[in-house]
């Protein structure tokens, strides 16, 4: 599997809406971080769906190395 690009060493805070799907960029190349814009094509990586169970703020991983992807687990602190 290809290694993702670190988009930033911090999470992205996003207000999500209950029932809506969000496609998290797993490759780090998207210009629309933290979401996919199709830049992963040919990289061997693919976006990951996050379906909001409630309307709330969530923290999407920005470093692309979270063990709890697509959400941040604090792993960026070790990079």
PDB file of N, CA, C and O in Angstrom:
ATOM      1  N   UNK A   1       0.836  -1.185   0.000  1.00  0.00           N
ATOM      2  CA  UNK A   1       0.000   0.000   0.000  1.00  0.00           C
ATOM      3  C   UNK A   1       0.881   1.248   0.000  1.00  0.00           C
ATOM      4  O   UNK A   1       1.951   1.261   0.608  1.00  0.00           O
ATOM      5  N   UNK A   2       0.433   2.273  -0.672  1.00  0.00           N
ATOM      6  CA  UNK A   2       1.158   3.529  -0.756  1.00  0.00           C
ATOM      7  C   UNK A   2       1.130   4.262   0.585  1.00  0.00           C
ATOM      8  O   UNK A   2       0.221   4.066   1.392  1.00  0.00           O
ATOM      9  N   UNK A   3       2.114   5.087   0.808  1.00  0.00           N
ATOM     10  CA  UNK A   3       2.204   5.892   2.023  1.00  0.00           C
ATOM     11  C   UNK A   3       1.490   7.218   1.793  1.00  0.00           C
ATOM     12  O   UNK A   3       1.760   7.884   0.794  1.00  0.00           O
ATOM     13  N   UNK A   4       0.582   7.627   2.691  1.00  0.00           N
ATOM     14  CA  UNK A   4      -0.118   8.894   2.510  1.00  0.00           C
ATOM     15  C   UNK A   4       0.781  10.102   2.779  1.00  0.00           C
ATOM     16  O   UNK A   4       1.765  10.013   3.513  1.00  0.00           O
ATOM     17  N   UNK A   5       0.425  11.213   2.176  1.00  0.00           N
ATOM     18  CA  UNK A   5       1.103  12.491   2.400  1.00  0.00           C
ATOM     19  C   UNK A   5       0.494  13.106   3.661  1.00  0.00           C
ATOM     20  O   UNK A   5      -0.722  13.049   3.847  1.00  0.00           O
ATOM     21  N   UNK A   6       1.314  13.688   4.518  1.00  0.00           N
ATOM     22  CA  UNK A   6       0.802  14.360   5.704  1.00  0.00           C
ATOM     23  C   UNK A   6       0.263  15.721   5.262  1.00  0.00           C
ATOM     24  O   UNK A   6       1.032  16.597   4.866  1.00  0.00           O
ATOM     25  N   UNK A   7      -1.051  15.897   5.331  1.00  0.00           N
ATOM     26  CA  UNK A   7      -1.668  17.160   4.927  1.00  0.00           C
ATOM     27  C   UNK A   7      -1.394  18.241   5.965  1.00  0.00           C
ATOM     28  O   UNK A   7      -1.088  19.379   5.612  1.00  0.00           O
ATOM     29  N   UNK A   8      -1.501  17.889   7.245  1.00  0.00           N
ATOM     30  CA  UNK A   8      -1.130  18.787   8.341  1.00  0.00           C
ATOM     31  C   UNK A   8      -1.001  17.957   9.610  1.00  0.00           C
ATOM     32  O   UNK A   8      -1.621  16.901   9.730  1.00  0.00           O
ATOM     33  N   UNK A   9      -0.205  18.427  10.547  1.00  0.00           N
ATOM     34  CA  UNK A   9       0.010  17.699  11.802  1.00  0.00           C
ATOM     35  C   UNK A   9      -0.940  18.199  12.878  1.00  0.00           C
ATOM     36  O   UNK A   9      -0.523  18.567  13.976  1.00  0.00           O
ATOM     37  N   UNK A  10      -2.215  18.205  12.546  1.00  0.00           N
ATOM     38  CA  UNK A  10      -3.289  18.595  13.455  1.00  0.00           C
ATOM     39  C   UNK A  10      -4.593  18.123  12.831  1.00  0.00           C
ATOM     40  O   UNK A  10      -4.669  17.931  11.617  1.00  0.00           O
ATOM     41  N   UNK A  11      -5.619  17.935  13.653  1.00  0.00           N
ATOM     42  CA  UNK A  11      -6.914  17.520  13.091  1.00  0.00           C
ATOM     43  C   UNK A  11      -7.658  18.684  12.456  1.00  0.00           C
ATOM     44  O   UNK A  11      -7.332  19.849  12.681  1.00  0.00           O
ATOM     45  N   UNK A  12      -8.660  18.347  11.662  1.00  0.00           N
ATOM     46  CA  UNK A  12      -9.566  19.329  11.059  1.00  0.00           C
ATOM     47  C   UNK A  12     -10.888  19.257  11.817  1.00  0.00           C
ATOM     48  O   UNK A  12     -11.530  18.207  11.829  1.00  0.00           O
ATOM     49  N   UNK A  13     -11.302  20.344  12.444  1.00  0.00           N
ATOM     50  CA  UNK A  13     -12.578  20.396  13.144  1.00  0.00           C
ATOM     51  C   UNK A  13     -13.672  20.702  12.120  1.00  0.00           C
ATOM     52  O   UNK A  13     -13.604  21.698  11.399  1.00  0.00           O
ATOM     53  N   UNK A  14     -14.679  19.828  12.069  1.00  0.00           N
ATOM     54  CA  UNK A  14     -15.760  19.981  11.094  1.00  0.00           C
ATOM     55  C   UNK A  14     -17.103  19.774  11.801  1.00  0.00           C
ATOM     56  O   UNK A  14     -17.273  18.815  12.553  1.00  0.00           O
ATOM     57  N   UNK A  15     -18.039  20.667  11.557  1.00  0.00           N
ATOM     58  CA  UNK A  15     -19.406  20.502  12.046  1.00  0.00           C
ATOM     59  C   UNK A  15     -20.139  19.608  11.050  1.00  0.00           C
ATOM     60  O   UNK A  15     -20.379  20.009   9.911  1.00  0.00           O
ATOM     61  N   UNK A  16     -20.494  18.398  11.480  1.00  0.00           N
ATOM     62  CA  UNK A  16     -21.174  17.448  10.598  1.00  0.00           C
ATOM     63  C   UNK A  16     -22.669  17.432  10.899  1.00  0.00           C
ATOM     64  O   UNK A  16     -23.103  17.813  11.986  1.00  0.00           O
ATOM     65  N   UNK A  17     -23.445  16.984   9.916  1.00  0.00           N
ATOM     66  CA  UNK A  17     -24.902  16.914  10.046  1.00  0.00           C
ATOM     67  C   UNK A  17     -25.345  15.453  10.134  1.00  0.00           C
ATOM     68  O   UNK A  17     -24.881  14.606   9.370  1.00  0.00           O
ATOM     69  N   UNK A  18     -26.230  15.175  11.056  1.00  0.00           N
ATOM     70  CA  UNK A  18     -26.742  13.815  11.266  1.00  0.00           C
ATOM     71  C   UNK A  18     -27.262  13.219   9.960  1.00  0.00           C
ATOM     72  O   UNK A  18     -28.004  13.864   9.219  1.00  0.00           O
ATOM     73  N   UNK A  19     -26.858  11.977   9.692  1.00  0.00           N
ATOM     74  CA  UNK A  19     -27.329  11.253   8.516  1.00  0.00           C
ATOM     75  C   UNK A  19     -26.567  11.540   7.240  1.00  0.00           C
ATOM     76  O   UNK A  19     -26.769  10.850   6.241  1.00  0.00           O
ATOM     77  N   UNK A  20     -25.702  12.532   7.244  1.00  0.00           N
ATOM     78  CA  UNK A  20     -24.949  12.894   6.041  1.00  0.00           C
ATOM     79  C   UNK A  20     -23.638  12.110   5.977  1.00  0.00           C
ATOM     80  O   UNK A  20     -23.019  11.842   7.007  1.00  0.00           O
ATOM     81  N   UNK A  21     -23.218  11.744   4.758  1.00  0.00           N
ATOM     82  CA  UNK A  21     -21.942  11.055   4.548  1.00  0.00           C
ATOM     83  C   UNK A  21     -20.874  12.055   4.139  1.00  0.00           C
ATOM     84  O   UNK A  21     -21.132  12.992   3.384  1.00  0.00           O
ATOM     85  N   UNK A  22     -19.678  11.838   4.648  1.00  0.00           N
ATOM     86  CA  UNK A  22     -18.512  12.664   4.334  1.00  0.00           C
ATOM     87  C   UNK A  22     -17.407  11.723   3.872  1.00  0.00           C
ATOM     88  O   UNK A  22     -17.181  10.676   4.479  1.00  0.00           O
ATOM     89  N   UNK A  23     -16.719  12.097   2.798  1.00  0.00           N
ATOM     90  CA  UNK A  23     -15.656  11.252   2.253  1.00  0.00           C
ATOM     91  C   UNK A  23     -14.299  11.851   2.604  1.00  0.00           C
ATOM     92  O   UNK A  23     -13.856  12.828   2.000  1.00  0.00           O
ATOM     93  N   UNK A  24     -13.651  11.243   3.595  1.00  0.00           N
ATOM     94  CA  UNK A  24     -12.362  11.688   4.133  1.00  0.00           C
ATOM     95  C   UNK A  24     -11.224  11.305   3.189  1.00  0.00           C
ATOM     96  O   UNK A  24     -11.141  10.167   2.728  1.00  0.00           O
ATOM     97  N   UNK A  25     -10.362  12.256   2.914  1.00  0.00           N
ATOM     98  CA  UNK A  25      -9.179  12.019   2.077  1.00  0.00           C
ATOM     99  C   UNK A  25      -8.179  11.187   2.854  1.00  0.00           C
ATOM    100  O   UNK A  25      -7.734  11.597   3.926  1.00  0.00           O
ATOM    101  N   UNK A  26      -7.818  10.023   2.331  1.00  0.00           N
ATOM    102  CA  UNK A  26      -6.847   9.142   2.977  1.00  0.00           C
ATOM    103  C   UNK A  26      -5.440   9.312   2.420  1.00  0.00           C
ATOM    104  O   UNK A  26      -4.472   8.878   3.046  1.00  0.00           O
ATOM    105  N   UNK A  27      -5.313   9.942   1.245  1.00  0.00           N
ATOM    106  CA  UNK A  27      -4.000  10.048   0.602  1.00  0.00           C
ATOM    107  C   UNK A  27      -3.228  11.302   1.006  1.00  0.00           C
ATOM    108  O   UNK A  27      -2.000  11.333   0.927  1.00  0.00           O
ATOM    109  N   UNK A  28      -3.961  12.345   1.442  1.00  0.00           N
ATOM    110  CA  UNK A  28      -3.319  13.597   1.837  1.00  0.00           C
ATOM    111  C   UNK A  28      -3.083  14.567   0.701  1.00  0.00           C
ATOM    112  O   UNK A  28      -2.538  15.648   0.925  1.00  0.00           O
ATOM    113  N   UNK A  29      -3.477  14.213  -0.518  1.00  0.00           N
ATOM    114  CA  UNK A  29      -3.203  15.053  -1.693  1.00  0.00           C
ATOM    115  C   UNK A  29      -4.345  15.995  -2.064  1.00  0.00           C
ATOM    116  O   UNK A  29      -4.160  16.886  -2.894  1.00  0.00           O
ATOM    117  N   UNK A  30      -5.511  15.815  -1.469  1.00  0.00           N
ATOM    118  CA  UNK A  30      -6.679  16.619  -1.824  1.00  0.00           C
ATOM    119  C   UNK A  30      -6.491  18.099  -1.508  1.00  0.00           C
ATOM    120  O   UNK A  30      -5.923  18.450  -0.474  1.00  0.00           O
ATOM    121  N   UNK A  31      -6.962  18.952  -2.386  1.00  0.00           N
ATOM    122  CA  UNK A  31      -6.941  20.399  -2.148  1.00  0.00           C
ATOM    123  C   UNK A  31      -8.128  20.816  -1.294  1.00  0.00           C
ATOM    124  O   UNK A  31      -8.223  21.973  -0.884  1.00  0.00           O
ATOM    125  N   UNK A  32      -9.043  19.874  -1.020  1.00  0.00           N
ATOM    126  CA  UNK A  32     -10.241  20.165  -0.227  1.00  0.00           C
ATOM    127  C   UNK A  32     -10.184  19.466   1.130  1.00  0.00           C
ATOM    128  O   UNK A  32     -11.203  18.960   1.599  1.00  0.00           O
ATOM    129  N   UNK A  33      -9.024  19.429   1.762  1.00  0.00           N
ATOM    130  CA  UNK A  33      -8.844  18.749   3.045  1.00  0.00           C
ATOM    131  C   UNK A  33      -9.888  19.190   4.061  1.00  0.00           C
ATOM    132  O   UNK A  33     -10.236  20.369   4.111  1.00  0.00           O
ATOM    133  N   UNK A  34     -10.386  18.278   4.858  1.00  0.00           N
ATOM    134  CA  UNK A  34      -9.984  16.884   4.991  1.00  0.00           C
ATOM    135  C   UNK A  34     -10.743  15.935   4.061  1.00  0.00           C
ATOM    136  O   UNK A  34     -10.701  14.717   4.236  1.00  0.00           O
ATOM    137  N   UNK A  35     -11.428  16.500   3.084  1.00  0.00           N
ATOM    138  CA  UNK A  35     -12.265  15.678   2.215  1.00  0.00           C
ATOM    139  C   UNK A  35     -11.630  15.396   0.861  1.00  0.00           C
ATOM    140  O   UNK A  35     -10.738  16.115   0.411  1.00  0.00           O
ATOM    141  N   UNK A  36     -12.104  14.344   0.231  1.00  0.00           N
ATOM    142  CA  UNK A  36     -11.565  13.874  -1.046  1.00  0.00           C
ATOM    143  C   UNK A  36     -11.981  14.768  -2.209  1.00  0.00           C
ATOM    144  O   UNK A  36     -13.119  15.232  -2.277  1.00  0.00           O
ATOM    145  N   UNK A  37     -11.033  15.001  -3.128  1.00  0.00           N
ATOM    146  CA  UNK A  37     -11.341  15.706  -4.380  1.00  0.00           C
ATOM    147  C   UNK A  37     -10.932  14.874  -5.593  1.00  0.00           C
ATOM    148  O   UNK A  37     -10.919  15.374  -6.718  1.00  0.00           O
ATOM    149  N   UNK A  38     -10.596  13.592  -5.358  1.00  0.00           N
ATOM    150  CA  UNK A  38     -10.216  12.692  -6.446  1.00  0.00           C
ATOM    151  C   UNK A  38      -8.726  12.629  -6.714  1.00  0.00           C
ATOM    152  O   UNK A  38      -8.298  11.910  -7.617  1.00  0.00           O
ATOM    153  N   UNK A  39      -7.924  13.362  -5.955  1.00  0.00           N
ATOM    154  CA  UNK A  39      -6.474  13.392  -6.185  1.00  0.00           C
ATOM    155  C   UNK A  39      -5.780  12.061  -5.904  1.00  0.00           C
ATOM    156  O   UNK A  39      -4.624  11.880  -6.288  1.00  0.00           O
ATOM    157  N   UNK A  40      -6.458  11.137  -5.247  1.00  0.00           N
ATOM    158  CA  UNK A  40      -5.869   9.844  -4.910  1.00  0.00           C
ATOM    159  C   UNK A  40      -5.721   8.919  -6.110  1.00  0.00           C
ATOM    160  O   UNK A  40      -5.006   7.921  -6.020  1.00  0.00           O
ATOM    161  N   UNK A  41      -6.359   9.210  -7.205  1.00  0.00           N
ATOM    162  CA  UNK A  41      -6.355   8.306  -8.359  1.00  0.00           C
ATOM    163  C   UNK A  41      -4.933   7.909  -8.749  1.00  0.00           C
ATOM    164  O   UNK A  41      -4.073   8.756  -8.990  1.00  0.00           O
ATOM    165  N   UNK A  42      -4.714   6.597  -8.805  1.00  0.00           N
ATOM    166  CA  UNK A  42      -3.410   6.061  -9.155  1.00  0.00           C
ATOM    167  C   UNK A  42      -2.472   5.901  -7.976  1.00  0.00           C
ATOM    168  O   UNK A  42      -1.356   5.410  -8.144  1.00  0.00           O
ATOM    169  N   UNK A  43      -2.899   6.306  -6.780  1.00  0.00           N
ATOM    170  CA  UNK A  43      -2.019   6.251  -5.608  1.00  0.00           C
ATOM    171  C   UNK A  43      -2.110   4.933  -4.853  1.00  0.00           C
ATOM    172  O   UNK A  43      -1.242   4.629  -4.034  1.00  0.00           O
ATOM    173  N   UNK A  44      -3.152   4.147  -5.118  1.00  0.00           N
ATOM    174  CA  UNK A  44      -3.355   2.922  -4.359  1.00  0.00           C
ATOM    175  C   UNK A  44      -4.118   3.173  -3.064  1.00  0.00           C
ATOM    176  O   UNK A  44      -4.368   2.236  -2.306  1.00  0.00           O
ATOM    177  N   UNK A  45      -4.488   4.416  -2.800  1.00  0.00           N
ATOM    178  CA  UNK A  45      -5.262   4.776  -1.617  1.00  0.00           C
ATOM    179  C   UNK A  45      -6.654   5.215  -2.060  1.00  0.00           C
ATOM    180  O   UNK A  45      -6.845   5.641  -3.199  1.00  0.00           O
ATOM    181  N   UNK A  46      -7.615   5.109  -1.160  1.00  0.00           N
ATOM    182  CA  UNK A  46      -8.994   5.483  -1.490  1.00  0.00           C
ATOM    183  C   UNK A  46      -9.606   6.238  -0.316  1.00  0.00           C
ATOM    184  O   UNK A  46      -9.208   6.029   0.830  1.00  0.00           O
ATOM    185  N   UNK A  47     -10.566   7.109  -0.591  1.00  0.00           N
ATOM    186  CA  UNK A  47     -11.214   7.847   0.495  1.00  0.00           C
ATOM    187  C   UNK A  47     -12.029   6.907   1.389  1.00  0.00           C
ATOM    188  O   UNK A  47     -12.396   5.802   0.987  1.00  0.00           O
ATOM    189  N   UNK A  48     -12.299   7.372   2.603  1.00  0.00           N
ATOM    190  CA  UNK A  48     -13.063   6.586   3.566  1.00  0.00           C
ATOM    191  C   UNK A  48     -14.339   7.342   3.917  1.00  0.00           C
ATOM    192  O   UNK A  48     -14.305   8.541   4.191  1.00  0.00           O
ATOM    193  N   UNK A  49     -15.462   6.632   3.908  1.00  0.00           N
ATOM    194  CA  UNK A  49     -16.739   7.259   4.239  1.00  0.00           C
ATOM    195  C   UNK A  49     -16.895   7.400   5.747  1.00  0.00           C
ATOM    196  O   UNK A  49     -16.584   6.485   6.509  1.00  0.00           O
ATOM    197  N   UNK A  50     -17.383   8.564   6.159  1.00  0.00           N
ATOM    198  CA  UNK A  50     -17.782   8.803   7.549  1.00  0.00           C
ATOM    199  C   UNK A  50     -19.238   9.210   7.493  1.00  0.00           C
ATOM    200  O   UNK A  50     -19.580  10.204   6.852  1.00  0.00           O
ATOM    201  N   UNK A  51     -20.109   8.449   8.159  1.00  0.00           N
ATOM    202  CA  UNK A  51     -21.532   8.783   8.195  1.00  0.00           C
ATOM    203  C   UNK A  51     -21.842   9.315   9.585  1.00  0.00           C
ATOM    204  O   UNK A  51     -21.683   8.610  10.581  1.00  0.00           O
ATOM    205  N   UNK A  52     -22.285  10.565   9.640  1.00  0.00           N
ATOM    206  CA  UNK A  52     -22.548  11.219  10.919  1.00  0.00           C
ATOM    207  C   UNK A  52     -23.786  10.632  11.576  1.00  0.00           C
ATOM    208  O   UNK A  52     -24.852  10.562  10.965  1.00  0.00           O
ATOM    209  N   UNK A  53     -23.636  10.210  12.828  1.00  0.00           N
ATOM    210  CA  UNK A  53     -24.765   9.666  13.582  1.00  0.00           C
ATOM    211  C   UNK A  53     -25.528  10.760  14.331  1.00  0.00           C
ATOM    212  O   UNK A  53     -26.637  10.540  14.818  1.00  0.00           O
ATOM    213  N   UNK A  54     -24.913  11.938  14.413  1.00  0.00           N
ATOM    214  CA  UNK A  54     -25.545  13.085  15.078  1.00  0.00           C
ATOM    215  C   UNK A  54     -24.932  14.359  14.514  1.00  0.00           C
ATOM    216  O   UNK A  54     -23.838  14.334  13.951  1.00  0.00           O
ATOM    217  N   UNK A  55     -25.635  15.460  14.666  1.00  0.00           N
ATOM    218  CA  UNK A  55     -25.078  16.758  14.271  1.00  0.00           C
ATOM    219  C   UNK A  55     -24.178  17.224  15.415  1.00  0.00           C
ATOM    220  O   UNK A  55     -24.641  17.437  16.536  1.00  0.00           O
ATOM    221  N   UNK A  56     -22.885  17.379  15.118  1.00  0.00           N
ATOM    222  CA  UNK A  56     -21.900  17.723  16.145  1.00  0.00           C
ATOM    223  C   UNK A  56     -20.587  18.093  15.482  1.00  0.00           C
ATOM    224  O   UNK A  56     -20.439  17.962  14.267  1.00  0.00           O
ATOM    225  N   UNK A  57     -19.632  18.556  16.281  1.00  0.00           N
ATOM    226  CA  UNK A  57     -18.277  18.801  15.794  1.00  0.00           C
ATOM    227  C   UNK A  57     -17.480  17.520  15.914  1.00  0.00           C
ATOM    228  O   UNK A  57     -17.518  16.853  16.948  1.00  0.00           O
ATOM    229  N   UNK A  58     -16.756  17.171  14.859  1.00  0.00           N
ATOM    230  CA  UNK A  58     -15.842  16.029  14.899  1.00  0.00           C
ATOM    231  C   UNK A  58     -14.475  16.494  14.419  1.00  0.00           C
ATOM    232  O   UNK A  58     -14.350  17.537  13.777  1.00  0.00           O
ATOM    233  N   UNK A  59     -13.461  15.714  14.736  1.00  0.00           N
ATOM    234  CA  UNK A  59     -12.090  16.061  14.379  1.00  0.00           C
ATOM    235  C   UNK A  59     -11.540  15.007  13.422  1.00  0.00           C
ATOM    236  O   UNK A  59     -11.178  13.904  13.831  1.00  0.00           O
ATOM    237  N   UNK A  60     -11.485  15.372  12.138  1.00  0.00           N
ATOM    238  CA  UNK A  60     -10.955  14.471  11.122  1.00  0.00           C
ATOM    239  C   UNK A  60      -9.436  14.505  11.146  1.00  0.00           C
ATOM    240  O   UNK A  60      -8.832  15.563  11.326  1.00  0.00           O
ATOM    241  N   UNK A  61      -8.826  13.351  10.967  1.00  0.00           N
ATOM    242  CA  UNK A  61      -7.373  13.232  10.961  1.00  0.00           C
ATOM    243  C   UNK A  61      -6.763  14.051   9.821  1.00  0.00           C
ATOM    244  O   UNK A  61      -7.218  13.974   8.680  1.00  0.00           O
ATOM    245  N   UNK A  62      -5.737  14.829  10.138  1.00  0.00           N
ATOM    246  CA  UNK A  62      -5.046  15.629   9.137  1.00  0.00           C
ATOM    247  C   UNK A  62      -3.721  15.020   8.713  1.00  0.00           C
ATOM    248  O   UNK A  62      -3.216  15.309   7.628  1.00  0.00           O
ATOM    249  N   UNK A  63      -3.152  14.167   9.578  1.00  0.00           N
ATOM    250  CA  UNK A  63      -1.835  13.582   9.270  1.00  0.00           C
ATOM    251  C   UNK A  63      -1.942  12.308   8.444  1.00  0.00           C
ATOM    252  O   UNK A  63      -0.951  11.849   7.876  1.00  0.00           O
ATOM    253  N   UNK A  64      -3.140  11.737   8.377  1.00  0.00           N
ATOM    254  CA  UNK A  64      -3.434  10.526   7.596  1.00  0.00           C
ATOM    255  C   UNK A  64      -2.799   9.268   8.189  1.00  0.00           C
ATOM    256  O   UNK A  64      -2.645   8.268   7.489  1.00  0.00           O
ATOM    257  N   UNK A  65      -2.430   9.307   9.471  1.00  0.00           N
ATOM    258  CA  UNK A  65      -1.811   8.162  10.132  1.00  0.00           C
ATOM    259  C   UNK A  65      -2.587   7.685  11.360  1.00  0.00           C
ATOM    260  O   UNK A  65      -2.058   6.902  12.149  1.00  0.00           O
ATOM    261  N   UNK A  66      -3.824   8.137  11.535  1.00  0.00           N
ATOM    262  CA  UNK A  66      -4.625   7.767  12.698  1.00  0.00           C
ATOM    263  C   UNK A  66      -5.024   6.295  12.668  1.00  0.00           C
ATOM    264  O   UNK A  66      -5.394   5.766  11.620  1.00  0.00           O
ATOM    265  N   UNK A  67      -4.946   5.643  13.814  1.00  0.00           N
ATOM    266  CA  UNK A  67      -5.424   4.268  13.938  1.00  0.00           C
ATOM    267  C   UNK A  67      -6.949   4.238  14.017  1.00  0.00           C
ATOM    268  O   UNK A  67      -7.555   3.172  13.904  1.00  0.00           O
ATOM    269  N   UNK A  68      -7.576   5.408  14.212  1.00  0.00           N
ATOM    270  CA  UNK A  68      -9.031   5.509  14.297  1.00  0.00           C
ATOM    271  C   UNK A  68      -9.591   6.265  13.094  1.00  0.00           C
ATOM    272  O   UNK A  68     -10.636   6.908  13.200  1.00  0.00           O
ATOM    273  N   UNK A  69      -8.912   6.194  11.962  1.00  0.00           N
ATOM    274  CA  UNK A  69      -9.327   6.911  10.754  1.00  0.00           C
ATOM    275  C   UNK A  69     -10.782   6.628  10.451  1.00  0.00           C
ATOM    276  O   UNK A  69     -11.239   5.493  10.593  1.00  0.00           O
ATOM    277  N   UNK A  70     -11.509   7.639  10.039  1.00  0.00           N
ATOM    278  CA  UNK A  70     -11.056   8.943   9.572  1.00  0.00           C
ATOM    279  C   UNK A  70     -10.910   9.997  10.671  1.00  0.00           C
ATOM    280  O   UNK A  70     -10.565  11.143  10.385  1.00  0.00           O
ATOM    281  N   UNK A  71     -11.170   9.618  11.918  1.00  0.00           N
ATOM    282  CA  UNK A  71     -11.076  10.591  13.000  1.00  0.00           C
ATOM    283  C   UNK A  71      -9.687  10.610  13.613  1.00  0.00           C
ATOM    284  O   UNK A  71      -8.957   9.622  13.539  1.00  0.00           O
ATOM    285  N   UNK A  72      -9.324  11.721  14.209  1.00  0.00           N
ATOM    286  CA  UNK A  72      -8.015  11.901  14.825  1.00  0.00           C
ATOM    287  C   UNK A  72      -7.897  11.085  16.108  1.00  0.00           C
ATOM    288  O   UNK A  72      -8.842  11.009  16.893  1.00  0.00           O
ATOM    289  N   UNK A  73      -6.731  10.474  16.315  1.00  0.00           N
ATOM    290  CA  UNK A  73      -6.459   9.759  17.565  1.00  0.00           C
ATOM    291  C   UNK A  73      -5.265  10.363  18.294  1.00  0.00           C
ATOM    292  O   UNK A  73      -4.782   9.793  19.273  1.00  0.00           O
ATOM    293  N   UNK A  74      -4.783  11.519  17.822  1.00  0.00           N
ATOM    294  CA  UNK A  74      -3.640  12.179  18.455  1.00  0.00           C
ATOM    295  C   UNK A  74      -2.299  11.691  17.954  1.00  0.00           C
ATOM    296  O   UNK A  74      -1.259  12.160  18.416  1.00  0.00           O
ATOM    297  N   UNK A  75      -2.303  10.748  17.009  1.00  0.00           N
ATOM    298  CA  UNK A  75      -1.049  10.174  16.487  1.00  0.00           C
ATOM    299  C   UNK A  75      -0.132  11.181  15.828  1.00  0.00           C
ATOM    300  O   UNK A  75       1.065  10.927  15.695  1.00  0.00           O
ATOM    301  N   UNK A  76      -0.665  12.322  15.409  1.00  0.00           N
ATOM    302  CA  UNK A  76       0.160  13.354  14.757  1.00  0.00           C
ATOM    303  C   UNK A  76       1.220  13.895  15.701  1.00  0.00           C
ATOM    304  O   UNK A  76       2.230  14.436  15.252  1.00  0.00           O
ATOM    305  N   UNK A  77       1.007  13.757  16.993  1.00  0.00           N
ATOM    306  CA  UNK A  77       1.977  14.256  17.986  1.00  0.00           C
ATOM    307  C   UNK A  77       3.289  13.484  17.947  1.00  0.00           C
ATOM    308  O   UNK A  77       4.318  13.984  18.400  1.00  0.00           O
ATOM    309  N   UNK A  78       3.260  12.254  17.401  1.00  0.00           N
ATOM    310  CA  UNK A  78       4.461  11.416  17.329  1.00  0.00           C
ATOM    311  C   UNK A  78       5.176  11.517  15.992  1.00  0.00           C
ATOM    312  O   UNK A  78       6.213  10.881  15.804  1.00  0.00           O
ATOM    313  N   UNK A  79       4.651  12.295  15.064  1.00  0.00           N
ATOM    314  CA  UNK A  79       5.265  12.404  13.732  1.00  0.00           C
ATOM    315  C   UNK A  79       6.345  13.471  13.706  1.00  0.00           C
ATOM    316  O   UNK A  79       6.966  13.696  12.667  1.00  0.00           O
TER     317      UNK A  79
END
